[in-house]
Amino acid sequence: MKMKLYKNDKKSAPKSSLGDLGVYHFLYGITFLHALLPFCVLYILSDILSFLMYHIIRYRRRLVRKNLILSFPEKSKKEIIRIEKDFYRNFCDCIVETIKVLHISKEEIRKRMNFTNIEILRPYFEKGDSFVMTLGHYGNWEWVSSLALWLPKDMLIGQIYRELKNKPFDKLMYNLRARFDADNIEKKEVLRTIIKSIRAGKKFIIGFIADQKPSPNNMHYWTTFLNQETSVLTGPERIANQSNAVVFYMDVKKIKRGYYEAEIIIISDNPKAEKENEITEKYIRLMENTIMRNPALWLWSHNRWKHKRSTIENQ
């Protein structure tokens, strides 16, 4: 079995030692064998994994429960537990669906991850605009990278990539996320990559999953999100302002197991005219509405509210 290590060149690909590379090939082989399984078998494995994670391992259950209670104080304990269990089921579905990326065809992923109104971008393509895409850890965010299959081939289509501490696993995830012709761009390289693209006369779409917590040094904007005071990443807005890119939000819906739809919602087609933090605020309200529609599909195991404003401002 011949394995293609990276879509990008050596300069952009994660580097590791010879030992790490051996572990990577082992992980890749195991993952690929699982990816050969049909979806019906993968979902049986997902159900087993969900049971283990929720009842036996109890993976971050205390944090998930805390996040749900604080976000939905009006809901009963029974409702919270139902959302909680549904979250673990969807989370495990995401795991097996991400594994499937190694083997699924581009034709099948287009059927399973449908972008319902891609034509809304056509007038902007014709004007030569570039784009900043915002979305969240909702539904199956790993499959959203297949948007590249729906877009013109002469564009730079990139997604922000954060290097993982575990080198072999980092290589595996890097490979998975480049599977559908999207480029992985390290966070610190985003602006440089965009400038290079502009100078080359090449338009771009850069995707930001912007619902995670910022680092303490980057907590510049606070708002209310899911009933809690929350610091929000402003990077997508800053990049849009600097490049004058159209900003849109990807509203994902889970139709049934293994099938998703995503609607493109334009946030701003003139970011330089927007007030400070207005684009960020529009994004967070759209993200909140998406979560409220079906809370179980969001990543509740993330420690989103670890840092409090009072603590940060007093440091």
Short mmCIF file of the C-alpha atoms (twelve columns), coordinates in Angstrom:
data_MODEL
# 
_entry.id   MODEL 
# 
loop_
_atom_site.group_PDB 
_atom_site.id 
_atom_site.type_symbol 
_atom_site.label_atom_id 
_atom_site.label_alt_id 
_atom_site.label_comp_id 
_atom_site.label_asym_id 
_atom_site.label_seq_id 
_atom_site.Cartn_x 
_atom_site.Cartn_y 
_atom_site.Cartn_z 
_atom_site.pdbx_PDB_model_num 
ATOM 1   C CA . MET A 1   0.000   0.000  0.000   1 
ATOM 2   C CA . LYS A 2   1.598   3.264  -1.126  1 
ATOM 3   C CA . MET A 3   0.903   6.158  1.212   1 
ATOM 4   C CA . LYS A 4   1.028   9.788  0.168   1 
ATOM 5   C CA . LEU A 5   2.332   11.654 3.167   1 
ATOM 6   C CA . TYR A 6   1.443   15.259 2.411   1 
ATOM 7   C CA . LYS A 7   -0.389  17.348 -0.083  1 
ATOM 8   C CA . ASN A 8   1.760   20.404 0.663   1 
ATOM 9   C CA . ASP A 9   5.504   20.776 0.205   1 
ATOM 10  C CA . LYS A 10  8.133   19.810 2.752   1 
ATOM 11  C CA . LYS A 11  8.414   23.314 4.147   1 
ATOM 12  C CA . SER A 12  4.773   23.375 5.232   1 
ATOM 13  C CA . ALA A 13  4.469   19.746 6.347   1 
ATOM 14  C CA . PRO A 14  5.052   18.831 10.020  1 
ATOM 15  C CA . LYS A 15  8.509   17.436 10.705  1 
ATOM 16  C CA . SER A 16  9.355   14.582 13.042  1 
ATOM 17  C CA . SER A 17  12.053  12.080 13.931  1 
ATOM 18  C CA . LEU A 18  12.528  8.698  12.258  1 
ATOM 19  C CA . GLY A 19  10.908  7.005  15.269  1 
ATOM 20  C CA . ASP A 20  7.888   9.297  15.085  1 
ATOM 21  C CA . LEU A 21  7.605   8.561  11.376  1 
ATOM 22  C CA . GLY A 22  7.408   4.836  12.127  1 
ATOM 23  C CA . VAL A 23  4.646   5.438  14.670  1 
ATOM 24  C CA . TYR A 24  2.877   7.619  12.114  1 
ATOM 25  C CA . HIS A 25  2.928   4.849  9.483   1 
ATOM 26  C CA . PHE A 26  1.519   2.437  12.067  1 
ATOM 27  C CA . LEU A 27  -1.272  4.892  12.993  1 
ATOM 28  C CA . TYR A 28  -1.963  5.570  9.341   1 
ATOM 29  C CA . GLY A 29  -2.195  1.858  8.562   1 
ATOM 30  C CA . ILE A 30  -4.612  1.155  11.430  1 
ATOM 31  C CA . THR A 31  -6.722  4.175  10.540  1 
ATOM 32  C CA . PHE A 32  -6.791  3.246  6.861   1 
ATOM 33  C CA . LEU A 33  -7.965  -0.290 7.662   1 
ATOM 34  C CA . HIS A 34  -10.832 1.163  9.705   1 
ATOM 35  C CA . ALA A 35  -11.592 3.597  6.883   1 
ATOM 36  C CA . LEU A 36  -12.203 0.630  4.579   1 
ATOM 37  C CA . LEU A 37  -15.198 -0.402 6.699   1 
ATOM 38  C CA . PRO A 38  -18.657 0.600  5.447   1 
ATOM 39  C CA . PHE A 39  -20.494 3.354  7.305   1 
ATOM 40  C CA . CYS A 40  -22.971 0.909  8.848   1 
ATOM 41  C CA . VAL A 41  -20.117 -0.920 10.600  1 
ATOM 42  C CA . LEU A 42  -18.403 2.326  11.577  1 
ATOM 43  C CA . TYR A 43  -21.583 3.513  13.285  1 
ATOM 44  C CA . ILE A 44  -21.778 0.292  15.284  1 
ATOM 45  C CA . LEU A 45  -18.237 1.069  16.454  1 
ATOM 46  C CA . SER A 46  -19.367 4.628  17.193  1 
ATOM 47  C CA . ASP A 47  -22.212 3.369  19.386  1 
ATOM 48  C CA . ILE A 48  -19.816 1.133  21.317  1 
ATOM 49  C CA . LEU A 49  -17.304 3.957  21.717  1 
ATOM 50  C CA . SER A 50  -20.053 6.357  22.825  1 
ATOM 51  C CA . PHE A 51  -21.175 3.931  25.534  1 
ATOM 52  C CA . LEU A 52  -17.597 3.498  26.750  1 
ATOM 53  C CA . MET A 53  -16.824 7.208  26.759  1 
ATOM 54  C CA . TYR A 54  -20.025 8.172  28.550  1 
ATOM 55  C CA . HIS A 55  -20.561 5.330  31.035  1 
ATOM 56  C CA . ILE A 56  -17.137 3.746  31.598  1 
ATOM 57  C CA . ILE A 57  -14.364 6.248  30.810  1 
ATOM 58  C CA . ARG A 58  -16.669 9.186  31.628  1 
ATOM 59  C CA . TYR A 59  -14.599 11.371 29.312  1 
ATOM 60  C CA . ARG A 60  -14.943 14.988 30.505  1 
ATOM 61  C CA . ARG A 61  -18.479 14.305 31.695  1 
ATOM 62  C CA . ARG A 62  -18.211 16.739 34.566  1 
ATOM 63  C CA . LEU A 63  -17.089 19.530 32.225  1 
ATOM 64  C CA . VAL A 64  -19.789 18.730 29.657  1 
ATOM 65  C CA . ARG A 65  -22.487 18.762 32.357  1 
ATOM 66  C CA . LYS A 66  -21.189 22.044 33.791  1 
ATOM 67  C CA . ASN A 67  -21.112 23.728 30.361  1 
ATOM 68  C CA . LEU A 68  -24.652 22.589 29.555  1 
ATOM 69  C CA . ILE A 69  -26.112 23.676 32.896  1 
ATOM 70  C CA . LEU A 70  -24.542 27.136 32.683  1 
ATOM 71  C CA . SER A 71  -25.588 27.567 29.045  1 
ATOM 72  C CA . PHE A 72  -29.178 26.375 29.562  1 
ATOM 73  C CA . PRO A 73  -30.249 27.230 33.132  1 
ATOM 74  C CA . GLU A 74  -33.888 26.990 32.062  1 
ATOM 75  C CA . LYS A 75  -33.622 23.315 31.095  1 
ATOM 76  C CA . SER A 76  -34.477 20.480 33.475  1 
ATOM 77  C CA . LYS A 77  -31.935 17.881 34.572  1 
ATOM 78  C CA . LYS A 78  -33.655 15.349 32.314  1 
ATOM 79  C CA . GLU A 79  -33.257 17.642 29.296  1 
ATOM 80  C CA . ILE A 80  -29.596 18.307 30.125  1 
ATOM 81  C CA . ILE A 81  -28.836 14.582 30.372  1 
ATOM 82  C CA . ARG A 82  -30.577 13.926 27.046  1 
ATOM 83  C CA . ILE A 83  -28.447 16.594 25.319  1 
ATOM 84  C CA . GLU A 84  -25.377 15.237 27.083  1 
ATOM 85  C CA . LYS A 85  -25.917 11.678 25.813  1 
ATOM 86  C CA . ASP A 86  -26.724 12.909 22.306  1 
ATOM 87  C CA . PHE A 87  -23.508 14.948 22.362  1 
ATOM 88  C CA . TYR A 88  -21.363 11.879 23.054  1 
ATOM 89  C CA . ARG A 89  -23.123 9.962  20.282  1 
ATOM 90  C CA . ASN A 90  -22.497 12.751 17.755  1 
ATOM 91  C CA . PHE A 91  -18.923 13.228 18.988  1 
ATOM 92  C CA . CYS A 92  -18.159 9.553  18.355  1 
ATOM 93  C CA . ASP A 93  -19.875 9.763  14.964  1 
ATOM 94  C CA . CYS A 94  -17.445 12.583 14.139  1 
ATOM 95  C CA . ILE A 95  -14.511 10.374 15.108  1 
ATOM 96  C CA . VAL A 96  -15.487 7.497  12.806  1 
ATOM 97  C CA . GLU A 97  -16.520 9.885  10.023  1 
ATOM 98  C CA . THR A 98  -13.140 11.583 10.229  1 
ATOM 99  C CA . ILE A 99  -11.418 8.201  10.003  1 
ATOM 100 C CA . LYS A 100 -13.511 7.476  6.892   1 
ATOM 101 C CA . VAL A 101 -11.949 10.514 5.207   1 
ATOM 102 C CA . LEU A 102 -8.886  8.391  4.371   1 
ATOM 103 C CA . HIS A 103 -10.921 6.202  2.018   1 
ATOM 104 C CA . ILE A 104 -14.114 7.997  1.039   1 
ATOM 105 C CA . SER A 105 -14.295 9.133  -2.591  1 
ATOM 106 C CA . LYS A 106 -14.709 12.772 -3.549  1 
ATOM 107 C CA . GLU A 107 -18.000 11.890 -5.233  1 
ATOM 108 C CA . GLU A 108 -19.392 10.347 -2.050  1 
ATOM 109 C CA . ILE A 109 -18.274 13.179 0.231   1 
ATOM 110 C CA . ARG A 110 -20.063 15.637 -2.080  1 
ATOM 111 C CA . LYS A 111 -23.278 13.656 -1.535  1 
ATOM 112 C CA . ARG A 112 -22.815 13.459 2.220   1 
ATOM 113 C CA . MET A 113 -21.594 17.044 2.818   1 
ATOM 114 C CA . ASN A 114 -23.856 19.242 0.725   1 
ATOM 115 C CA . PHE A 115 -23.375 23.001 0.418   1 
ATOM 116 C CA . THR A 116 -26.904 24.018 -0.424  1 
ATOM 117 C CA . ASN A 117 -26.463 27.575 -1.743  1 
ATOM 118 C CA . ILE A 118 -22.913 27.674 -3.084  1 
ATOM 119 C CA . GLU A 119 -24.213 29.836 -5.951  1 
ATOM 120 C CA . ILE A 120 -24.511 32.775 -3.517  1 
ATOM 121 C CA . LEU A 121 -20.747 33.210 -3.884  1 
ATOM 122 C CA . ARG A 122 -20.808 33.415 -7.692  1 
ATOM 123 C CA . PRO A 123 -21.264 37.235 -7.957  1 
ATOM 124 C CA . TYR A 124 -18.275 37.688 -5.654  1 
ATOM 125 C CA . PHE A 125 -16.182 35.261 -7.721  1 
ATOM 126 C CA . GLU A 126 -17.038 37.298 -10.818 1 
ATOM 127 C CA . LYS A 127 -15.872 40.498 -9.083  1 
ATOM 128 C CA . GLY A 128 -12.629 38.836 -8.068  1 
ATOM 129 C CA . ASP A 129 -13.296 38.936 -4.321  1 
ATOM 130 C CA . SER A 130 -11.593 36.790 -1.711  1 
ATOM 131 C CA . PHE A 131 -13.290 35.305 1.348   1 
ATOM 132 C CA . VAL A 132 -12.961 34.655 5.052   1 
ATOM 133 C CA . MET A 133 -15.146 31.717 6.128   1 
ATOM 134 C CA . THR A 134 -16.232 31.342 9.754   1 
ATOM 135 C CA . LEU A 135 -17.744 28.281 11.375  1 
ATOM 136 C CA . GLY A 136 -17.666 26.351 14.638  1 
ATOM 137 C CA . HIS A 137 -17.019 22.934 16.129  1 
ATOM 138 C CA . TYR A 138 -20.495 21.846 15.150  1 
ATOM 139 C CA . GLY A 139 -21.862 18.805 13.315  1 
ATOM 140 C CA . ASN A 140 -18.819 17.386 11.552  1 
ATOM 141 C CA . TRP A 141 -16.448 20.314 11.105  1 
ATOM 142 C CA . GLU A 142 -13.769 18.046 9.584   1 
ATOM 143 C CA . TRP A 143 -15.964 17.382 6.541   1 
ATOM 144 C CA . VAL A 144 -16.467 21.093 5.847   1 
ATOM 145 C CA . SER A 145 -12.993 21.148 4.258   1 
ATOM 146 C CA . SER A 146 -14.634 19.351 1.317   1 
ATOM 147 C CA . LEU A 147 -15.938 22.804 0.319   1 
ATOM 148 C CA . ALA A 148 -12.760 22.934 -1.791  1 
ATOM 149 C CA . LEU A 149 -14.342 20.375 -4.119  1 
ATOM 150 C CA . TRP A 150 -17.149 22.831 -4.900  1 
ATOM 151 C CA . LEU A 151 -14.972 25.860 -5.692  1 
ATOM 152 C CA . PRO A 152 -12.839 27.125 -8.602  1 
ATOM 153 C CA . LYS A 153 -9.489  25.342 -8.793  1 
ATOM 154 C CA . ASP A 154 -7.516  28.547 -9.331  1 
ATOM 155 C CA . MET A 155 -8.231  29.802 -5.792  1 
ATOM 156 C CA . LEU A 156 -6.162  29.317 -2.653  1 
ATOM 157 C CA . ILE A 157 -8.489  27.365 -0.374  1 
ATOM 158 C CA . GLY A 158 -7.018  27.128 3.097   1 
ATOM 159 C CA . GLN A 159 -7.890  26.212 6.649   1 
ATOM 160 C CA . ILE A 160 -6.146  27.263 9.838   1 
ATOM 161 C CA . TYR A 161 -4.077  24.436 11.235  1 
ATOM 162 C CA . ARG A 162 -2.698  24.264 14.772  1 
ATOM 163 C CA . GLU A 163 0.170   21.849 15.268  1 
ATOM 164 C CA . LEU A 164 -0.565  19.096 17.786  1 
ATOM 165 C CA . LYS A 165 1.951   18.123 20.466  1 
ATOM 166 C CA . ASN A 166 1.902   14.448 19.522  1 
ATOM 167 C CA . LYS A 167 3.979   14.398 16.300  1 
ATOM 168 C CA . PRO A 168 2.687   11.136 14.744  1 
ATOM 169 C CA . PHE A 169 -0.943  12.101 15.440  1 
ATOM 170 C CA . ASP A 170 -0.206  15.599 14.139  1 
ATOM 171 C CA . LYS A 171 0.988   14.117 10.837  1 
ATOM 172 C CA . LEU A 172 -2.104  11.933 10.612  1 
ATOM 173 C CA . MET A 173 -4.513  14.841 11.196  1 
ATOM 174 C CA . TYR A 174 -2.539  17.023 8.802   1 
ATOM 175 C CA . ASN A 175 -2.969  14.374 6.122   1 
ATOM 176 C CA . LEU A 176 -6.675  13.941 6.832   1 
ATOM 177 C CA . ARG A 177 -7.368  17.662 6.648   1 
ATOM 178 C CA . ALA A 178 -5.620  17.989 3.288   1 
ATOM 179 C CA . ARG A 179 -7.597  15.093 1.794   1 
ATOM 180 C CA . PHE A 180 -10.085 17.249 -0.140  1 
ATOM 181 C CA . ASP A 181 -7.615  19.660 -1.758  1 
ATOM 182 C CA . ALA A 182 -7.645  22.302 0.989   1 
ATOM 183 C CA . ASP A 183 -4.295  23.700 2.172   1 
ATOM 184 C CA . ASN A 184 -3.370  23.581 5.866   1 
ATOM 185 C CA . ILE A 185 -2.078  26.981 6.963   1 
ATOM 186 C CA . GLU A 186 -0.429  27.440 10.335  1 
ATOM 187 C CA . LYS A 187 -1.933  30.235 12.395  1 
ATOM 188 C CA . LYS A 188 1.246   32.340 12.407  1 
ATOM 189 C CA . GLU A 189 1.514   32.001 8.619   1 
ATOM 190 C CA . VAL A 190 -2.014  33.161 7.717   1 
ATOM 191 C CA . LEU A 191 -1.305  36.819 6.992   1 
ATOM 192 C CA . ARG A 192 1.929   36.029 5.146   1 
ATOM 193 C CA . THR A 193 0.110   33.442 3.024   1 
ATOM 194 C CA . ILE A 194 -2.662  35.902 2.176   1 
ATOM 195 C CA . ILE A 195 -0.208  38.646 1.220   1 
ATOM 196 C CA . LYS A 196 1.658   36.202 -0.995  1 
ATOM 197 C CA . SER A 197 -1.619  35.160 -2.630  1 
ATOM 198 C CA . ILE A 198 -2.673  38.779 -3.251  1 
ATOM 199 C CA . ARG A 199 0.705   39.659 -4.789  1 
ATOM 200 C CA . ALA A 200 0.389   36.651 -7.085  1 
ATOM 201 C CA . GLY A 201 -3.070  37.828 -8.166  1 
ATOM 202 C CA . LYS A 202 -4.657  34.691 -6.691  1 
ATOM 203 C CA . LYS A 203 -7.943  34.879 -4.788  1 
ATOM 204 C CA . PHE A 204 -8.486  32.927 -1.591  1 
ATOM 205 C CA . ILE A 205 -10.939 31.439 0.862   1 
ATOM 206 C CA . ILE A 206 -9.522  30.981 4.361   1 
ATOM 207 C CA . GLY A 207 -11.620 29.059 6.898   1 
ATOM 208 C CA . PHE A 208 -11.584 29.860 10.608  1 
ATOM 209 C CA . ILE A 209 -13.154 27.663 13.290  1 
ATOM 210 C CA . ALA A 210 -13.450 30.590 15.666  1 
ATOM 211 C CA . ASP A 211 -15.602 29.344 18.549  1 
ATOM 212 C CA . GLN A 212 -12.773 28.079 20.767  1 
ATOM 213 C CA . LYS A 213 -11.342 30.128 23.617  1 
ATOM 214 C CA . PRO A 214 -8.548  32.601 22.816  1 
ATOM 215 C CA . SER A 215 -5.270  32.444 24.715  1 
ATOM 216 C CA . PRO A 216 -5.203  34.777 27.759  1 
ATOM 217 C CA . ASN A 217 -3.019  37.250 25.828  1 
ATOM 218 C CA . ASN A 218 -5.593  37.485 23.016  1 
ATOM 219 C CA . MET A 219 -8.749  38.083 25.048  1 
ATOM 220 C CA . HIS A 220 -9.556  41.508 23.602  1 
ATOM 221 C CA . TYR A 221 -13.299 41.262 22.994  1 
ATOM 222 C CA . TRP A 222 -15.932 39.991 25.414  1 
ATOM 223 C CA . THR A 223 -19.608 39.339 24.781  1 
ATOM 224 C CA . THR A 224 -22.452 37.162 26.036  1 
ATOM 225 C CA . PHE A 225 -22.468 33.753 24.395  1 
ATOM 226 C CA . LEU A 226 -24.713 30.895 25.530  1 
ATOM 227 C CA . ASN A 227 -25.731 32.774 28.669  1 
ATOM 228 C CA . GLN A 228 -22.130 33.359 29.765  1 
ATOM 229 C CA . GLU A 229 -19.613 36.188 29.544  1 
ATOM 230 C CA . THR A 230 -17.262 34.979 26.837  1 
ATOM 231 C CA . SER A 231 -14.075 36.124 25.163  1 
ATOM 232 C CA . VAL A 232 -14.200 35.676 21.399  1 
ATOM 233 C CA . LEU A 233 -11.450 35.326 18.810  1 
ATOM 234 C CA . THR A 234 -11.246 38.414 16.597  1 
ATOM 235 C CA . GLY A 235 -8.701  37.025 14.128  1 
ATOM 236 C CA . PRO A 236 -11.182 36.441 11.261  1 
ATOM 237 C CA . GLU A 237 -12.378 40.050 11.498  1 
ATOM 238 C CA . ARG A 238 -8.820  41.423 11.534  1 
ATOM 239 C CA . ILE A 239 -7.813  39.309 8.531   1 
ATOM 240 C CA . ALA A 240 -10.942 40.382 6.636   1 
ATOM 241 C CA . ASN A 241 -10.220 44.051 7.334   1 
ATOM 242 C CA . GLN A 242 -6.597  43.786 6.243   1 
ATOM 243 C CA . SER A 243 -7.415  41.931 3.022   1 
ATOM 244 C CA . ASN A 244 -10.885 43.435 2.368   1 
ATOM 245 C CA . ALA A 245 -12.278 39.914 2.013   1 
ATOM 246 C CA . VAL A 246 -15.967 39.012 2.036   1 
ATOM 247 C CA . VAL A 247 -16.898 37.327 5.327   1 
ATOM 248 C CA . PHE A 248 -19.408 34.502 5.432   1 
ATOM 249 C CA . TYR A 249 -20.666 32.015 8.016   1 
ATOM 250 C CA . MET A 250 -21.156 28.299 7.381   1 
ATOM 251 C CA . ASP A 251 -24.399 27.176 9.052   1 
ATOM 252 C CA . VAL A 252 -24.180 23.380 9.335   1 
ATOM 253 C CA . LYS A 253 -27.140 21.044 9.830   1 
ATOM 254 C CA . LYS A 254 -27.056 17.296 10.452  1 
ATOM 255 C CA . ILE A 255 -29.755 15.709 8.304   1 
ATOM 256 C CA . LYS A 256 -29.135 12.160 9.547   1 
ATOM 257 C CA . ARG A 257 -26.174 9.987  10.416  1 
ATOM 258 C CA . GLY A 258 -23.463 10.579 7.847   1 
ATOM 259 C CA . TYR A 259 -25.305 13.350 5.993   1 
ATOM 260 C CA . TYR A 260 -24.898 17.091 6.488   1 
ATOM 261 C CA . GLU A 261 -26.026 20.282 4.808   1 
ATOM 262 C CA . ALA A 262 -24.379 23.670 5.085   1 
ATOM 263 C CA . GLU A 263 -25.852 27.051 4.204   1 
ATOM 264 C CA . ILE A 264 -23.612 30.018 3.435   1 
ATOM 265 C CA . ILE A 265 -24.684 33.229 5.194   1 
ATOM 266 C CA . ILE A 266 -22.936 36.449 4.186   1 
ATOM 267 C CA . ILE A 267 -21.809 38.417 7.247   1 
ATOM 268 C CA . SER A 268 -20.178 41.343 5.445   1 
ATOM 269 C CA . ASP A 269 -19.125 42.113 1.878   1 
ATOM 270 C CA . ASN A 270 -17.432 45.358 2.933   1 
ATOM 271 C CA . PRO A 271 -15.523 44.662 6.155   1 
ATOM 272 C CA . LYS A 272 -13.672 47.977 6.130   1 
ATOM 273 C CA . ALA A 273 -17.011 49.757 6.525   1 
ATOM 274 C CA . GLU A 274 -18.025 47.758 9.604   1 
ATOM 275 C CA . LYS A 275 -17.620 49.068 13.136  1 
ATOM 276 C CA . GLU A 276 -14.959 47.483 15.318  1 
ATOM 277 C CA . ASN A 277 -15.998 44.006 16.528  1 
ATOM 278 C CA . GLU A 278 -19.254 44.131 14.541  1 
ATOM 279 C CA . ILE A 279 -18.242 41.233 12.283  1 
ATOM 280 C CA . THR A 280 -17.150 39.225 15.322  1 
ATOM 281 C CA . GLU A 281 -20.459 39.931 17.048  1 
ATOM 282 C CA . LYS A 282 -22.480 38.902 13.988  1 
ATOM 283 C CA . TYR A 283 -20.513 35.665 13.791  1 
ATOM 284 C CA . ILE A 284 -21.027 34.784 17.450  1 
ATOM 285 C CA . ARG A 285 -24.792 35.429 17.212  1 
ATOM 286 C CA . LEU A 286 -25.044 33.159 14.161  1 
ATOM 287 C CA . MET A 287 -22.987 30.493 15.928  1 
ATOM 288 C CA . GLU A 288 -25.243 30.760 18.975  1 
ATOM 289 C CA . ASN A 289 -28.386 30.360 16.854  1 
ATOM 290 C CA . THR A 290 -26.902 27.255 15.220  1 
ATOM 291 C CA . ILE A 291 -26.154 25.692 18.606  1 
ATOM 292 C CA . MET A 292 -29.581 26.540 20.008  1 
ATOM 293 C CA . ARG A 293 -31.226 24.722 17.095  1 
ATOM 294 C CA . ASN A 294 -29.620 21.431 18.118  1 
ATOM 295 C CA . PRO A 295 -27.268 21.813 21.118  1 
ATOM 296 C CA . ALA A 296 -26.010 18.212 21.064  1 
ATOM 297 C CA . LEU A 297 -24.022 18.829 17.869  1 
ATOM 298 C CA . TRP A 298 -21.608 21.351 19.443  1 
ATOM 299 C CA . LEU A 299 -18.293 20.450 21.110  1 
ATOM 300 C CA . TRP A 300 -19.296 20.691 24.790  1 
ATOM 301 C CA . SER A 301 -16.177 18.865 25.983  1 
ATOM 302 C CA . HIS A 302 -14.062 21.922 25.157  1 
ATOM 303 C CA . ASN A 303 -13.232 24.008 28.262  1 
ATOM 304 C CA . ARG A 304 -14.665 27.111 26.586  1 
ATOM 305 C CA . TRP A 305 -15.142 29.214 29.704  1 
ATOM 306 C CA . LYS A 306 -11.932 28.346 31.542  1 
ATOM 307 C CA . HIS A 307 -10.790 31.968 31.784  1 
ATOM 308 C CA . LYS A 308 -12.944 34.590 33.499  1 
ATOM 309 C CA . ARG A 309 -12.855 38.258 32.542  1 
ATOM 310 C CA . SER A 310 -12.219 39.443 36.095  1 
ATOM 311 C CA . THR A 311 -9.219  37.130 36.412  1 
ATOM 312 C CA . ILE A 312 -7.728  38.158 33.048  1 
ATOM 313 C CA . GLU A 313 -8.161  41.887 33.618  1 
ATOM 314 C CA . ASN A 314 -6.594  41.702 37.088  1 
ATOM 315 C CA . GLN A 315 -3.441  39.983 35.870  1 
# 
